[in-house]
Structure formats: C-alpha cells, structure tokens
Amino acid sequence: GIVSCIFEGYSSDNIGQILNENDIAVRTGLHCAPNAHKFLGTFPGGTVRFSVGYFNSSSDFDELHKTLTIISENS
C-alpha cells in the first residue's frame, strides 16, 4: 500500500529530510506525475509518499509514530 500526505506548514522536502534523519525512507515531491498533482491541488510542492510492504515491522511503525509526534508537537 501507498499513502501520500501533505503536512500543513511544511514542504514535502522538509518532512522528507526530518524522516530521513530518523532512518525513515519516503519519497517526496511530484513523483514523476506533475499533472496528477495539478489535478489534486498539490502542485508544485507535491506530497510525502509512504510505501508499506511485507518487510515493514511493527517497530518501523512505532518509529514513524514517534517521529510524526515530534513533528506535530514542534509545529
């Protein structure tokens, strides 16, 4: 599954950098689909895309929750 998000007050690149610093891999930006982002209203900043797969563990989600909580508390 894929979840694509925007974070009010942050660019997708800023969120991607914060997540990367906490060893959470995501894709940011337009994902090679600028016309789709124009249609969705997320152009030009794009989104943060999380890909969830078989090899993700519950500890991966715990780390993601912890990092997103820190972002939220410091907004």
All heavy atoms as TSV, in Angstrom:
chain	resi	resn	atom	element	x	y	z
A	1	GLY	N	N	0.810	-1.174	0.000
A	1	GLY	CA	C	0.000	0.000	0.000
A	1	GLY	C	C	0.861	1.248	0.000
A	1	GLY	O	O	2.003	1.254	0.447
A	2	ILE	N	N	0.273	2.286	-0.531
A	2	ILE	CA	C	0.939	3.587	-0.589
A	2	ILE	C	C	0.022	4.622	0.043
A	2	ILE	O	O	-1.180	4.634	-0.202
A	2	ILE	CB	C	1.253	3.988	-2.040
A	2	ILE	CG1	C	2.247	3.007	-2.639
A	2	ILE	CG2	C	1.777	5.403	-2.118
A	2	ILE	CD1	C	2.488	3.194	-4.104
A	3	VAL	N	N	0.616	5.473	0.867
A	3	VAL	CA	C	-0.104	6.593	1.472
A	3	VAL	C	C	0.640	7.856	1.097
A	3	VAL	O	O	1.850	7.956	1.313
A	3	VAL	CB	C	-0.173	6.445	3.011
A	3	VAL	CG1	C	-0.877	7.635	3.632
A	3	VAL	CG2	C	-0.853	5.145	3.406
A	4	SER	N	N	-0.086	8.805	0.528
A	4	SER	CA	C	0.513	10.066	0.107
A	4	SER	C	C	-0.076	11.182	0.961
A	4	SER	O	O	-1.299	11.288	1.064
A	4	SER	CB	C	0.216	10.286	-1.378
A	4	SER	OG	O	0.951	11.355	-1.886
A	5	CYS	N	N	0.784	12.002	1.575
A	5	CYS	CA	C	0.335	13.002	2.544
A	5	CYS	C	C	0.944	14.370	2.266
A	5	CYS	O	O	2.019	14.474	1.692
A	5	CYS	CB	C	0.776	12.602	3.952
A	5	CYS	SG	S	0.229	10.995	4.495
A	6	ILE	N	N	0.234	15.371	2.739
A	6	ILE	CA	C	0.795	16.718	2.820
A	6	ILE	C	C	0.787	17.112	4.293
A	6	ILE	O	O	-0.026	16.609	5.072
A	6	ILE	CB	C	0.019	17.736	1.965
A	6	ILE	CG1	C	-1.457	17.764	2.325
A	6	ILE	CG2	C	0.194	17.446	0.486
A	6	ILE	CD1	C	-2.242	18.871	1.643
A	7	PHE	N	N	1.697	17.975	4.672
A	7	PHE	CA	C	1.834	18.415	6.052
A	7	PHE	C	C	1.710	19.926	6.066
A	7	PHE	O	O	2.595	20.629	5.567
A	7	PHE	CB	C	3.189	17.980	6.625
A	7	PHE	CG	C	3.316	16.497	6.791
A	7	PHE	CD1	C	3.574	15.674	5.707
A	7	PHE	CD2	C	3.163	15.922	8.036
A	7	PHE	CE1	C	3.688	14.303	5.859
A	7	PHE	CE2	C	3.264	14.556	8.201
A	7	PHE	CZ	C	3.533	13.743	7.111
A	8	GLU	N	N	0.622	20.412	6.613
A	8	GLU	CA	C	0.358	21.840	6.623
A	8	GLU	C	C	1.503	22.585	7.314
A	8	GLU	O	O	1.924	22.233	8.413
A	8	GLU	CB	C	-0.954	22.118	7.355
A	8	GLU	CG	C	-1.485	23.503	7.126
A	8	GLU	CD	C	-2.891	23.680	7.661
A	8	GLU	OE1	O	-3.682	22.727	7.580
A	8	GLU	OE2	O	-3.166	24.775	8.159
A	9	GLY	N	N	2.005	23.602	6.634
A	9	GLY	CA	C	3.077	24.413	7.193
A	9	GLY	C	C	4.468	23.889	6.892
A	9	GLY	O	O	5.460	24.508	7.286
A	10	TYR	N	N	4.568	22.748	6.224
A	10	TYR	CA	C	5.866	22.160	5.878
A	10	TYR	C	C	5.882	21.788	4.408
A	10	TYR	O	O	4.883	21.327	3.863
A	10	TYR	CB	C	6.127	20.870	6.670
A	10	TYR	CG	C	6.354	21.053	8.135
A	10	TYR	CD1	C	5.297	20.970	9.039
A	10	TYR	CD2	C	7.621	21.290	8.626
A	10	TYR	CE1	C	5.511	21.119	10.399
A	10	TYR	CE2	C	7.841	21.442	9.987
A	10	TYR	CZ	C	6.778	21.357	10.855
A	10	TYR	OH	O	6.998	21.512	12.199
A	11	SER	N	N	7.027	21.923	3.780
A	11	SER	CA	C	7.164	21.407	2.416
A	11	SER	C	C	7.398	19.899	2.506
A	11	SER	O	O	7.860	19.384	3.533
A	11	SER	CB	C	8.336	22.080	1.704
A	11	SER	OG	O	9.567	21.606	2.208
A	12	SER	N	N	7.089	19.220	1.429
A	12	SER	CA	C	7.313	17.773	1.425
A	12	SER	C	C	8.794	17.455	1.598
A	12	SER	O	O	9.161	16.474	2.260
A	12	SER	CB	C	6.756	17.139	0.152
A	12	SER	OG	O	7.384	17.655	-0.999
A	13	ASP	N	N	9.656	18.310	1.048
A	13	ASP	CA	C	11.100	18.089	1.192
A	13	ASP	C	C	11.556	18.228	2.647
A	13	ASP	O	O	12.412	17.466	3.106
A	13	ASP	CB	C	11.889	19.051	0.311
A	13	ASP	CG	C	11.733	18.744	-1.170
A	13	ASP	OD1	O	11.433	17.586	-1.515
A	13	ASP	OD2	O	11.916	19.670	-1.973
A	14	ASN	N	N	10.985	19.194	3.376
A	14	ASN	CA	C	11.342	19.353	4.791
A	14	ASN	C	C	10.949	18.123	5.600
A	14	ASN	O	O	11.739	17.630	6.416
A	14	ASN	CB	C	10.681	20.579	5.404
A	14	ASN	CG	C	11.265	21.884	4.912
A	14	ASN	OD1	O	10.519	22.817	4.634
A	14	ASN	ND2	N	12.570	21.974	4.793
A	15	ILE	N	N	9.750	17.629	5.381
A	15	ILE	CA	C	9.291	16.438	6.101
A	15	ILE	C	C	10.156	15.242	5.725
A	15	ILE	O	O	10.568	14.454	6.584
A	15	ILE	CB	C	7.805	16.148	5.817
A	15	ILE	CG1	C	6.924	17.264	6.379
A	15	ILE	CG2	C	7.395	14.785	6.378
A	15	ILE	CD1	C	6.942	17.391	7.894
A	16	GLY	N	N	10.458	15.110	4.443
A	16	GLY	CA	C	11.317	14.012	3.997
A	16	GLY	C	C	12.677	14.042	4.653
A	16	GLY	O	O	13.222	13.003	5.037
A	17	GLN	N	N	13.234	15.236	4.819
A	17	GLN	CA	C	14.539	15.364	5.463
A	17	GLN	C	C	14.469	14.950	6.934
A	17	GLN	O	O	15.336	14.237	7.433
A	17	GLN	CB	C	15.056	16.788	5.341
A	17	GLN	CG	C	16.425	16.992	5.928
A	17	GLN	CD	C	16.938	18.417	5.734
A	17	GLN	OE1	O	16.260	19.277	5.193
A	17	GLN	NE2	N	18.153	18.645	6.193
A	18	ILE	N	N	13.432	15.397	7.625
A	18	ILE	CA	C	13.265	15.032	9.044
A	18	ILE	C	C	13.106	13.525	9.182
A	18	ILE	O	O	13.736	12.893	10.043
A	18	ILE	CB	C	12.066	15.772	9.659
A	18	ILE	CG1	C	12.335	17.275	9.719
A	18	ILE	CG2	C	11.739	15.224	11.048
A	18	ILE	CD1	C	11.104	18.117	10.003
A	19	LEU	N	N	12.280	12.937	8.329
A	19	LEU	CA	C	12.080	11.487	8.396
A	19	LEU	C	C	13.370	10.743	8.062
A	19	LEU	O	O	13.726	9.768	8.734
A	19	LEU	CB	C	10.949	11.069	7.463
A	19	LEU	CG	C	9.564	11.577	7.851
A	19	LEU	CD1	C	8.558	11.304	6.739
A	19	LEU	CD2	C	9.094	10.965	9.157
A	20	ASN	N	N	14.099	11.210	7.062
A	20	ASN	CA	C	15.366	10.591	6.681
A	20	ASN	C	C	16.368	10.619	7.835
A	20	ASN	O	O	17.090	9.637	8.063
A	20	ASN	CB	C	15.943	11.286	5.452
A	20	ASN	CG	C	17.199	10.622	4.954
A	20	ASN	OD1	O	17.198	9.428	4.672
A	20	ASN	ND2	N	18.271	11.392	4.848
A	21	GLU	N	N	16.399	11.736	8.570
A	21	GLU	CA	C	17.308	11.840	9.715
A	21	GLU	C	C	16.957	10.834	10.808
A	21	GLU	O	O	17.778	10.550	11.675
A	21	GLU	CB	C	17.275	13.262	10.266
A	21	GLU	CG	C	17.933	14.265	9.337
A	21	GLU	CD	C	17.674	15.711	9.731
A	21	GLU	OE1	O	16.937	15.963	10.713
A	21	GLU	OE2	O	18.194	16.598	9.020
A	22	ASN	N	N	15.731	10.301	10.753
A	22	ASN	CA	C	15.299	9.296	11.725
A	22	ASN	C	C	15.195	7.915	11.079
A	22	ASN	O	O	14.456	7.049	11.549
A	22	ASN	CB	C	13.962	9.719	12.338
A	22	ASN	CG	C	14.140	10.884	13.283
A	22	ASN	OD1	O	14.538	10.704	14.423
A	22	ASN	ND2	N	13.902	12.091	12.799
A	23	ASP	N	N	15.942	7.722	9.988
A	23	ASP	CA	C	16.024	6.443	9.274
A	23	ASP	C	C	14.676	5.939	8.762
A	23	ASP	O	O	14.411	4.736	8.748
A	23	ASP	CB	C	16.689	5.372	10.148
A	23	ASP	CG	C	18.128	5.709	10.465
A	23	ASP	OD1	O	18.806	6.260	9.576
A	23	ASP	OD2	O	18.576	5.450	11.602
A	24	ILE	N	N	13.817	6.875	8.341
A	24	ILE	CA	C	12.530	6.521	7.742
A	24	ILE	C	C	12.593	6.971	6.287
A	24	ILE	O	O	12.730	8.163	5.998
A	24	ILE	CB	C	11.371	7.205	8.483
A	24	ILE	CG1	C	11.355	6.749	9.947
A	24	ILE	CG2	C	10.047	6.908	7.785
A	24	ILE	CD1	C	10.442	7.565	10.841
A	25	ALA	N	N	12.514	6.011	5.376
A	25	ALA	CA	C	12.629	6.300	3.947
A	25	ALA	C	C	11.254	6.593	3.351
A	25	ALA	O	O	10.316	5.815	3.519
A	25	ALA	CB	C	13.266	5.123	3.230
A	26	VAL	N	N	11.155	7.729	2.673
A	26	VAL	CA	C	9.945	8.123	1.961
A	26	VAL	C	C	10.365	8.753	0.640
A	26	VAL	O	O	11.544	9.045	0.439
A	26	VAL	CB	C	9.087	9.136	2.762
A	26	VAL	CG1	C	8.569	8.516	4.044
A	26	VAL	CG2	C	9.852	10.416	3.045
A	27	ARG	N	N	9.401	8.976	-0.235
A	27	ARG	CA	C	9.643	9.755	-1.447
A	27	ARG	C	C	8.898	11.064	-1.292
A	27	ARG	O	O	7.812	11.104	-0.729
A	27	ARG	CB	C	9.134	9.008	-2.678
A	27	ARG	CG	C	9.997	7.773	-2.931
A	27	ARG	CD	C	9.859	7.234	-4.315
A	27	ARG	NE	N	10.246	8.247	-5.302
A	27	ARG	CZ	C	9.821	8.231	-6.550
A	27	ARG	NH1	N	9.001	7.301	-6.970
A	27	ARG	NH2	N	10.210	9.170	-7.396
A	28	THR	N	N	9.499	12.130	-1.784
A	28	THR	CA	C	8.866	13.440	-1.670
A	28	THR	C	C	8.760	14.100	-3.040
A	28	THR	O	O	9.478	13.736	-3.973
A	28	THR	CB	C	9.680	14.365	-0.745
A	28	THR	OG1	O	10.970	14.583	-1.317
A	28	THR	CG2	C	9.812	13.788	0.648
A	29	GLY	N	N	7.858	15.059	-3.128
A	29	GLY	CA	C	7.753	15.848	-4.339
A	29	GLY	C	C	6.643	15.395	-5.255
A	29	GLY	O	O	5.586	14.951	-4.816
A	30	LEU	N	N	6.913	15.480	-6.551
A	30	LEU	CA	C	5.879	15.239	-7.557
A	30	LEU	C	C	5.827	13.798	-8.043
A	30	LEU	O	O	4.919	13.431	-8.787
A	30	LEU	CB	C	6.096	16.179	-8.752
A	30	LEU	CG	C	6.022	17.669	-8.422
A	30	LEU	CD1	C	6.316	18.497	-9.670
A	30	LEU	CD2	C	4.673	18.039	-7.840
A	31	HIS	N	N	6.764	12.954	-7.676
A	31	HIS	CA	C	6.761	11.523	-8.002
A	31	HIS	C	C	6.569	11.265	-9.498
A	31	HIS	O	O	5.805	10.391	-9.905
A	31	HIS	CB	C	5.692	10.768	-7.210
A	31	HIS	CG	C	5.614	11.154	-5.770
A	31	HIS	ND1	N	6.669	10.983	-4.897
A	31	HIS	CD2	C	4.632	11.745	-5.060
A	31	HIS	CE1	C	6.316	11.431	-3.707
A	31	HIS	NE2	N	5.090	11.902	-3.785
A	32	CYS	N	N	7.202	12.069	-10.329
A	32	CYS	CA	C	7.139	11.922	-11.791
A	32	CYS	C	C	5.716	12.053	-12.327
A	32	CYS	O	O	5.389	11.499	-13.369
A	32	CYS	CB	C	7.741	10.588	-12.231
A	32	CYS	SG	S	9.455	10.365	-11.751
A	33	ALA	N	N	4.854	12.756	-11.601
A	33	ALA	CA	C	3.458	12.889	-12.033
A	33	ALA	C	C	2.938	14.305	-11.794
A	33	ALA	O	O	1.957	14.494	-11.079
A	33	ALA	CB	C	2.611	11.866	-11.299
A	34	PRO	N	N	3.572	15.313	-12.385
A	34	PRO	CA	C	3.138	16.682	-12.110
A	34	PRO	C	C	1.682	16.946	-12.496
A	34	PRO	O	O	0.991	17.695	-11.809
A	34	PRO	CB	C	4.098	17.556	-12.914
A	34	PRO	CG	C	4.735	16.643	-13.903
A	34	PRO	CD	C	4.704	15.279	-13.306
A	35	ASN	N	N	1.200	16.339	-13.565
A	35	ASN	CA	C	-0.198	16.571	-13.949
A	35	ASN	C	C	-1.173	15.994	-12.926
A	35	ASN	O	O	-2.226	16.582	-12.671
A	35	ASN	CB	C	-0.477	16.020	-15.346
A	35	ASN	CG	C	0.183	16.849	-16.423
A	35	ASN	OD1	O	0.424	18.040	-16.240
A	35	ASN	ND2	N	0.500	16.234	-17.544
A	36	ALA	N	N	-0.833	14.878	-12.338
A	36	ALA	CA	C	-1.678	14.313	-11.277
A	36	ALA	C	C	-1.702	15.250	-10.078
A	36	ALA	O	O	-2.752	15.460	-9.468
A	36	ALA	CB	C	-1.170	12.930	-10.873
A	37	HIS	N	N	-0.567	15.837	-9.755
A	37	HIS	CA	C	-0.512	16.765	-8.622
A	37	HIS	C	C	-1.263	18.061	-8.926
A	37	HIS	O	O	-1.877	18.645	-8.034
A	37	HIS	CB	C	0.940	17.039	-8.223
A	37	HIS	CG	C	1.560	15.897	-7.499
A	37	HIS	ND1	N	1.365	15.674	-6.156
A	37	HIS	CD2	C	2.337	14.874	-7.938
A	37	HIS	CE1	C	2.010	14.583	-5.801
A	37	HIS	NE2	N	2.602	14.076	-6.868
A	38	LYS	N	N	-1.243	18.497	-10.183
A	38	LYS	CA	C	-2.047	19.659	-10.561
A	38	LYS	C	C	-3.525	19.362	-10.355
A	38	LYS	O	O	-4.270	20.178	-9.824
A	38	LYS	CB	C	-1.769	20.055	-12.010
A	38	LYS	CG	C	-0.428	20.720	-12.199
A	38	LYS	CD	C	-0.172	21.054	-13.657
A	38	LYS	CE	C	1.226	21.640	-13.828
A	38	LYS	NZ	N	1.546	21.904	-15.243
A	39	PHE	N	N	-3.951	18.174	-10.759
A	39	PHE	CA	C	-5.346	17.762	-10.600
A	39	PHE	C	C	-5.736	17.692	-9.117
A	39	PHE	O	O	-6.820	18.102	-8.727
A	39	PHE	CB	C	-5.575	16.398	-11.269
A	39	PHE	CG	C	-6.956	15.861	-11.088
A	39	PHE	CD1	C	-8.006	16.344	-11.851
A	39	PHE	CD2	C	-7.204	14.870	-10.147
A	39	PHE	CE1	C	-9.291	15.845	-11.679
A	39	PHE	CE2	C	-8.481	14.375	-9.967
A	39	PHE	CZ	C	-9.534	14.865	-10.740
A	40	LEU	N	N	-4.835	17.175	-8.288
A	40	LEU	CA	C	-5.113	17.014	-6.856
A	40	LEU	C	C	-4.930	18.295	-6.057
A	40	LEU	O	O	-5.303	18.354	-4.886
A	40	LEU	CB	C	-4.207	15.927	-6.271
A	40	LEU	CG	C	-4.444	14.516	-6.793
A	40	LEU	CD1	C	-3.329	13.584	-6.320
A	40	LEU	CD2	C	-5.804	14.014	-6.345
A	41	GLY	N	N	-4.315	19.304	-6.672
A	41	GLY	CA	C	-4.079	20.557	-5.968
A	41	GLY	C	C	-2.845	20.547	-5.094
A	41	GLY	O	O	-2.708	21.369	-4.194
A	42	THR	N	N	-1.941	19.620	-5.339
A	42	THR	CA	C	-0.707	19.533	-4.548
A	42	THR	C	C	0.518	19.997	-5.335
A	42	THR	O	O	1.643	19.792	-4.895
A	42	THR	CB	C	-0.491	18.088	-4.043
A	42	THR	OG1	O	-0.476	17.192	-5.160
A	42	THR	CG2	C	-1.572	17.681	-3.078
A	43	PHE	N	N	0.285	20.600	-6.474
A	43	PHE	CA	C	1.370	21.146	-7.288
A	43	PHE	C	C	1.685	22.549	-6.799
A	43	PHE	O	O	0.768	23.281	-6.452
A	43	PHE	CB	C	0.923	21.212	-8.760
A	43	PHE	CG	C	2.003	21.617	-9.717
A	43	PHE	CD1	C	2.862	20.686	-10.245
A	43	PHE	CD2	C	2.161	22.949	-10.074
A	43	PHE	CE1	C	3.853	21.060	-11.126
A	43	PHE	CE2	C	3.150	23.336	-10.951
A	43	PHE	CZ	C	4.001	22.381	-11.478
A	44	PRO	N	N	2.876	23.017	-6.664
A	44	PRO	CA	C	4.117	22.412	-7.109
A	44	PRO	C	C	4.870	21.664	-6.015
A	44	PRO	O	O	5.892	21.056	-6.275
A	44	PRO	CB	C	4.932	23.609	-7.581
A	44	PRO	CG	C	4.549	24.698	-6.630
A	44	PRO	CD	C	3.074	24.448	-6.345
A	45	GLY	N	N	4.372	21.697	-4.782
A	45	GLY	CA	C	5.125	21.107	-3.684
A	45	GLY	C	C	5.110	19.598	-3.619
A	45	GLY	O	O	6.007	18.977	-3.068
A	46	GLY	N	N	4.073	18.990	-4.180
A	46	GLY	CA	C	3.973	17.541	-4.131
A	46	GLY	C	C	3.557	17.029	-2.766
A	46	GLY	O	O	2.992	17.761	-1.954
A	47	THR	N	N	3.851	15.783	-2.526
A	47	THR	CA	C	3.452	15.123	-1.285
A	47	THR	C	C	4.610	14.316	-0.709
A	47	THR	O	O	5.658	14.183	-1.326
A	47	THR	CB	C	2.269	14.159	-1.537
A	47	THR	OG1	O	2.677	13.137	-2.448
A	47	THR	CG2	C	1.050	14.881	-2.083
A	48	VAL	N	N	4.367	13.755	0.455
A	48	VAL	CA	C	5.270	12.776	1.063
A	48	VAL	C	C	4.600	11.426	0.870
A	48	VAL	O	O	3.457	11.229	1.264
A	48	VAL	CB	C	5.479	13.054	2.569
A	48	VAL	CG1	C	6.381	11.997	3.195
A	48	VAL	CG2	C	6.046	14.448	2.785
A	49	ARG	N	N	5.297	10.500	0.243
A	49	ARG	CA	C	4.708	9.195	-0.060
A	49	ARG	C	C	5.359	8.100	0.784
A	49	ARG	O	O	6.567	7.897	0.737
A	49	ARG	CB	C	4.850	8.873	-1.539
A	49	ARG	CG	C	4.054	7.633	-1.922
A	49	ARG	CD	C	4.103	7.418	-3.407
A	49	ARG	NE	N	5.385	6.798	-3.749
A	49	ARG	CZ	C	5.774	6.580	-4.993
A	49	ARG	NH1	N	5.039	6.980	-6.004
A	49	ARG	NH2	N	6.928	6.007	-5.217
A	50	PHE	N	N	4.517	7.442	1.544
A	50	PHE	CA	C	4.941	6.306	2.368
A	50	PHE	C	C	4.549	5.023	1.638
A	50	PHE	O	O	3.414	4.890	1.202
A	50	PHE	CB	C	4.218	6.322	3.722
A	50	PHE	CG	C	4.478	7.547	4.554
A	50	PHE	CD1	C	3.707	8.686	4.395
A	50	PHE	CD2	C	5.485	7.553	5.496
A	50	PHE	CE1	C	3.927	9.824	5.163
A	50	PHE	CE2	C	5.722	8.680	6.270
A	50	PHE	CZ	C	4.944	9.808	6.099
A	51	SER	N	N	5.468	4.096	1.499
A	51	SER	CA	C	5.179	2.794	0.904
A	51	SER	C	C	5.285	1.741	1.986
A	51	SER	O	O	6.321	1.614	2.643
A	51	SER	CB	C	6.174	2.479	-0.216
A	51	SER	OG	O	6.064	3.419	-1.252
A	52	VAL	N	N	4.209	1.014	2.165
A	52	VAL	CA	C	4.155	-0.014	3.199
A	52	VAL	C	C	4.215	-1.373	2.516
A	52	VAL	O	O	3.497	-1.615	1.538
A	52	VAL	CB	C	2.854	0.110	4.015
A	52	VAL	CG1	C	2.786	-0.955	5.097
A	52	VAL	CG2	C	2.738	1.503	4.610
A	53	GLY	N	N	5.070	-2.232	3.020
A	53	GLY	CA	C	5.221	-3.541	2.397
A	53	GLY	C	C	5.396	-4.661	3.402
A	53	GLY	O	O	5.404	-4.461	4.618
A	54	TYR	N	N	5.566	-5.827	2.856
A	54	TYR	CA	C	5.695	-7.052	3.631
A	54	TYR	C	C	6.829	-6.973	4.656
A	54	TYR	O	O	6.721	-7.518	5.753
A	54	TYR	CB	C	5.931	-8.221	2.676
A	54	TYR	CG	C	6.170	-9.531	3.352
A	54	TYR	CD1	C	5.107	-10.284	3.845
A	54	TYR	CD2	C	7.452	-10.027	3.518
A	54	TYR	CE1	C	5.319	-11.490	4.473
A	54	TYR	CE2	C	7.678	-11.238	4.148
A	54	TYR	CZ	C	6.609	-11.970	4.631
A	54	TYR	OH	O	6.825	-13.155	5.257
A	55	PHE	N	N	7.908	-6.312	4.309
A	55	PHE	CA	C	9.086	-6.298	5.167
A	55	PHE	C	C	9.056	-5.218	6.240
A	55	PHE	O	O	9.983	-5.122	7.039
A	55	PHE	CB	C	10.361	-6.195	4.332
A	55	PHE	CG	C	10.595	-7.402	3.480
A	55	PHE	CD1	C	10.352	-7.366	2.122
A	55	PHE	CD2	C	11.015	-8.591	4.054
A	55	PHE	CE1	C	10.546	-8.486	1.336
A	55	PHE	CE2	C	11.211	-9.727	3.282
A	55	PHE	CZ	C	10.975	-9.675	1.911
A	56	ASN	N	N	8.016	-4.382	6.269
A	56	ASN	CA	C	7.883	-3.416	7.361
A	56	ASN	C	C	7.482	-4.146	8.628
A	56	ASN	O	O	6.655	-5.064	8.597
A	56	ASN	CB	C	6.834	-2.351	7.035
A	56	ASN	CG	C	7.298	-1.425	5.937
A	56	ASN	OD1	O	6.761	-1.460	4.838
A	56	ASN	ND2	N	8.283	-0.611	6.222
A	57	SER	N	N	8.053	-3.736	9.735
A	57	SER	CA	C	7.756	-4.360	11.025
A	57	SER	C	C	6.975	-3.400	11.913
A	57	SER	O	O	6.878	-2.198	11.617
A	57	SER	CB	C	9.061	-4.752	11.725
A	57	SER	OG	O	9.783	-3.582	12.063
A	58	SER	N	N	6.462	-3.914	12.995
A	58	SER	CA	C	5.735	-3.051	13.931
A	58	SER	C	C	6.669	-1.994	14.520
A	58	SER	O	O	6.243	-0.875	14.796
A	58	SER	CB	C	5.068	-3.871	15.036
A	58	SER	OG	O	6.030	-4.597	15.764
A	59	SER	N	N	7.952	-2.308	14.663
A	59	SER	CA	C	8.891	-1.312	15.180
A	59	SER	C	C	9.089	-0.176	14.172
A	59	SER	O	O	9.334	0.971	14.567
A	59	SER	CB	C	10.229	-1.943	15.567
A	59	SER	OG	O	10.880	-2.487	14.447
A	60	ASP	N	N	8.965	-0.470	12.863
A	60	ASP	CA	C	9.022	0.589	11.856
A	60	ASP	C	C	7.881	1.581	12.071
A	60	ASP	O	O	8.078	2.791	11.997
A	60	ASP	CB	C	8.916	0.020	10.442
A	60	ASP	CG	C	10.109	-0.820	10.038
A	60	ASP	OD1	O	11.229	-0.550	10.538
A	60	ASP	OD2	O	9.928	-1.744	9.220
A	61	PHE	N	N	6.697	1.058	12.344
A	61	PHE	CA	C	5.540	1.928	12.566
A	61	PHE	C	C	5.661	2.680	13.889
A	61	PHE	O	O	5.220	3.824	13.993
A	61	PHE	CB	C	4.239	1.133	12.503
A	61	PHE	CG	C	3.931	0.654	11.117
A	61	PHE	CD1	C	4.196	-0.639	10.741
A	61	PHE	CD2	C	3.389	1.529	10.177
A	61	PHE	CE1	C	3.926	-1.079	9.463
A	61	PHE	CE2	C	3.117	1.107	8.896
A	61	PHE	CZ	C	3.383	-0.210	8.528
A	62	ASP	N	N	6.250	2.048	14.888
A	62	ASP	CA	C	6.493	2.732	16.163
A	62	ASP	C	C	7.424	3.926	15.955
A	62	ASP	O	O	7.191	5.014	16.486
A	62	ASP	CB	C	7.104	1.781	17.194
A	62	ASP	CG	C	6.149	0.704	17.659
A	62	ASP	OD1	O	4.913	0.872	17.490
A	62	ASP	OD2	O	6.631	-0.324	18.185
A	63	GLU	N	N	8.481	3.739	15.176
A	63	GLU	CA	C	9.442	4.816	14.890
A	63	GLU	C	C	8.767	5.924	14.102
A	63	GLU	O	O	8.995	7.105	14.365
A	63	GLU	CB	C	10.598	4.242	14.085
A	63	GLU	CG	C	12.010	4.426	14.538
A	63	GLU	CD	C	12.304	5.078	15.841
A	63	GLU	OE1	O	12.224	4.440	16.878
A	63	GLU	OE2	O	12.690	6.264	15.819
A	64	LEU	N	N	7.944	5.550	13.126
A	64	LEU	CA	C	7.221	6.547	12.338
A	64	LEU	C	C	6.285	7.356	13.230
A	64	LEU	O	O	6.269	8.586	13.162
A	64	LEU	CB	C	6.427	5.875	11.218
A	64	LEU	CG	C	5.540	6.798	10.382
A	64	LEU	CD1	C	6.365	7.880	9.691
A	64	LEU	CD2	C	4.745	5.978	9.377
A	65	HIS	N	N	5.553	6.684	14.095
A	65	HIS	CA	C	4.631	7.369	15.008
A	65	HIS	C	C	5.397	8.334	15.915
A	65	HIS	O	O	4.988	9.480	16.113
A	65	HIS	CB	C	3.850	6.359	15.839
A	65	HIS	CG	C	2.877	6.989	16.764
A	65	HIS	ND1	N	3.164	7.214	18.085
A	65	HIS	CD2	C	1.627	7.465	16.550
A	65	HIS	CE1	C	2.131	7.803	18.656
A	65	HIS	NE2	N	1.185	7.958	17.739
A	66	LYS	N	N	6.513	7.876	16.454
A	66	LYS	CA	C	7.338	8.705	17.335
A	66	LYS	C	C	7.815	9.962	16.603
A	66	LYS	O	O	7.717	11.075	17.129
A	66	LYS	CB	C	8.535	7.884	17.824
A	66	LYS	CG	C	9.533	8.634	18.663
A	66	LYS	CD	C	10.682	7.708	19.029
A	66	LYS	CE	C	11.919	8.489	19.380
A	66	LYS	NZ	N	13.092	7.629	19.540
A	67	THR	N	N	8.290	9.799	15.377
A	67	THR	CA	C	8.808	10.936	14.619
A	67	THR	C	C	7.691	11.893	14.218
A	67	THR	O	O	7.850	13.121	14.321
A	67	THR	CB	C	9.568	10.439	13.375
A	67	THR	OG1	O	10.613	9.552	13.807
A	67	THR	CG2	C	10.186	11.595	12.611
A	68	LEU	N	N	6.547	11.367	13.792
A	68	LEU	CA	C	5.425	12.232	13.427
A	68	LEU	C	C	4.892	12.985	14.649
A	68	LEU	O	O	4.457	14.139	14.535
A	68	LEU	CB	C	4.310	11.430	12.769
A	68	LEU	CG	C	4.639	10.875	11.386
A	68	LEU	CD1	C	3.488	10.008	10.879
A	68	LEU	CD2	C	4.979	11.971	10.392
A	69	THR	N	N	4.942	12.365	15.823
A	69	THR	CA	C	4.537	13.033	17.061
A	69	THR	C	C	5.467	14.190	17.362
A	69	THR	O	O	5.023	15.291	17.737
A	69	THR	CB	C	4.496	12.038	18.230
A	69	THR	OG1	O	3.534	11.016	17.919
A	69	THR	CG2	C	4.133	12.714	19.529
A	70	ILE	N	N	6.763	13.990	17.188
A	70	ILE	CA	C	7.739	15.063	17.424
A	70	ILE	C	C	7.488	16.223	16.462
A	70	ILE	O	O	7.499	17.381	16.856
A	70	ILE	CB	C	9.187	14.522	17.279
A	70	ILE	CG1	C	9.513	13.581	18.433
A	70	ILE	CG2	C	10.185	15.667	17.201
A	70	ILE	CD1	C	10.793	12.778	18.234
A	71	ILE	N	N	7.233	15.901	15.188
A	71	ILE	CA	C	6.932	16.953	14.204
A	71	ILE	C	C	5.686	17.723	14.623
A	71	ILE	O	O	5.661	18.957	14.631
A	71	ILE	CB	C	6.755	16.349	12.800
A	71	ILE	CG1	C	8.088	15.801	12.286
A	71	ILE	CG2	C	6.186	17.393	11.842
A	71	ILE	CD1	C	7.975	14.951	11.037
A	72	SER	N	N	4.659	17.004	15.006
A	72	SER	CA	C	3.394	17.632	15.402
A	72	SER	C	C	3.556	18.513	16.627
A	72	SER	O	O	3.036	19.624	16.688
A	72	SER	CB	C	2.352	16.551	15.672
A	72	SER	OG	O	1.154	17.107	16.138
A	73	GLU	N	N	4.286	18.032	17.629
A	73	GLU	CA	C	4.467	18.784	18.861
A	73	GLU	C	C	5.321	20.038	18.673
A	73	GLU	O	O	5.260	20.962	19.472
A	73	GLU	CB	C	5.093	17.886	19.931
A	73	GLU	CG	C	4.135	16.832	20.453
A	73	GLU	CD	C	4.786	15.852	21.413
A	73	GLU	OE1	O	6.046	15.826	21.510
A	73	GLU	OE2	O	4.044	15.077	22.038
A	74	ASN	N	N	6.131	20.051	17.624
A	74	ASN	CA	C	7.014	21.185	17.373
A	74	ASN	C	C	6.513	22.091	16.244
A	74	ASN	O	O	7.265	22.919	15.739
A	74	ASN	CB	C	8.426	20.705	17.108
A	74	ASN	CG	C	9.050	20.111	18.338
A	74	ASN	OD1	O	9.376	20.828	19.276
A	74	ASN	ND2	N	9.184	18.796	18.388
A	75	SER	N	N	5.277	21.914	15.856
A	75	SER	CA	C	4.699	22.739	14.783
A	75	SER	C	C	4.176	24.028	15.338
A	75	SER	O	O	3.691	24.136	16.411
A	75	SER	CB	C	3.557	21.986	14.103
A	75	SER	OG	O	4.061	20.859	13.436
